[in-house]
């Protein structure tokens, strides 16, 4: 049992020592723009492909910096994959 506590102690100490402070902090009024890519696969879409209509995925989120609702739609590709590329802002 002592061995377990020593292992946990060593791992926790290494975790704390691996953290560093960053000098790249943003000022309070600076907004940084970027692009987020969200991609993935939907498996077992065989029951969805029986219909002749394309499958559309919908991504909605509220951007707290610009105070706007954002909505993005992309079609599900034939292999079941999808990719959203959305602009993001952080403060």
C-alpha positions as CSV (number, residue, x, y, z in Angstrom):
1,X,0.0,0.0,0.0
2,X,2.9,2.4,0.7
3,X,4.2,1.7,-2.8
4,X,0.9,2.9,-4.3
5,X,1.0,6.1,-2.3
6,X,4.6,6.8,-3.3
7,X,3.7,6.2,-7.0
8,X,0.8,8.6,-6.7
9,X,2.9,11.2,-4.9
10,X,5.7,11.0,-7.6
11,X,3.2,11.3,-10.5
12,X,1.4,14.2,-8.8
13,X,4.8,16.0,-8.2
14,X,5.8,15.4,-11.9
15,X,2.5,16.8,-13.0
16,X,3.0,20.0,-10.9
17,X,6.6,20.4,-12.1
18,X,5.5,20.1,-15.7
19,X,3.2,23.1,-15.6
20,X,4.8,26.4,-16.7
21,X,3.5,29.9,-16.8
22,X,3.0,31.4,-20.2
23,X,4.3,34.8,-21.3
24,X,1.7,34.9,-24.1
25,X,-1.2,36.1,-22.1
26,X,-3.7,38.4,-23.8
27,X,-4.5,41.9,-22.5
28,X,-8.1,42.3,-21.1
29,X,-9.4,44.1,-24.3
30,X,-7.6,42.1,-27.0
31,X,-9.7,39.7,-29.1
32,X,-7.9,36.9,-30.8
33,X,-9.4,35.3,-34.0
34,X,-8.9,31.8,-35.2
35,X,-10.4,28.8,-37.0
36,X,-11.6,25.6,-35.3
37,X,-11.8,22.4,-37.2
38,X,-14.3,19.8,-36.0
39,X,-14.2,16.6,-37.9
40,X,-15.4,13.0,-37.4
41,X,-17.2,10.0,-38.7
42,X,-20.7,8.7,-38.3
43,X,-20.7,4.9,-38.2
44,X,-23.5,2.7,-39.4
45,X,-25.3,5.2,-41.6
46,X,-26.8,2.4,-43.7
47,X,-30.3,3.0,-42.4
48,X,-30.0,6.7,-43.1
49,X,-28.8,6.2,-46.7
50,X,-32.1,4.4,-47.6
51,X,-33.7,7.8,-48.1
52,X,-32.8,9.8,-51.2
53,X,-32.2,13.0,-49.3
54,X,-28.7,14.0,-48.3
55,X,-27.9,14.0,-44.6
56,X,-27.1,17.5,-43.2
57,X,-25.3,17.9,-39.9
58,X,-26.0,21.1,-37.9
59,X,-23.6,22.8,-35.5
60,X,-25.0,25.7,-33.3
61,X,-23.2,27.6,-30.6
62,X,-23.3,30.9,-28.8
63,X,-20.2,33.0,-29.1
64,X,-19.8,34.9,-25.8
65,X,-17.3,37.4,-27.2
66,X,-19.4,38.7,-30.1
67,X,-22.7,37.9,-28.4
68,X,-24.0,36.1,-31.5
69,X,-25.5,32.7,-32.2
70,X,-23.7,30.8,-34.9
71,X,-25.0,28.0,-37.0
72,X,-23.1,25.9,-39.5
73,X,-24.4,23.1,-41.7
74,X,-22.3,20.5,-43.6
75,X,-23.4,17.4,-45.6
76,X,-22.4,14.0,-44.4
77,X,-20.1,12.5,-47.0
78,X,-20.7,9.1,-48.6
79,X,-18.0,7.5,-46.3
80,X,-19.7,8.9,-43.2
81,X,-17.2,11.7,-42.5
82,X,-17.8,15.3,-41.9
83,X,-15.7,18.5,-41.3
84,X,-16.8,21.8,-39.8
85,X,-14.5,24.8,-40.1
86,X,-15.8,27.6,-38.0
87,X,-14.3,31.0,-37.0
88,X,-13.8,31.4,-33.3
89,X,-13.0,34.4,-31.1
90,X,-11.4,34.4,-27.7
91,X,-10.7,37.2,-25.2
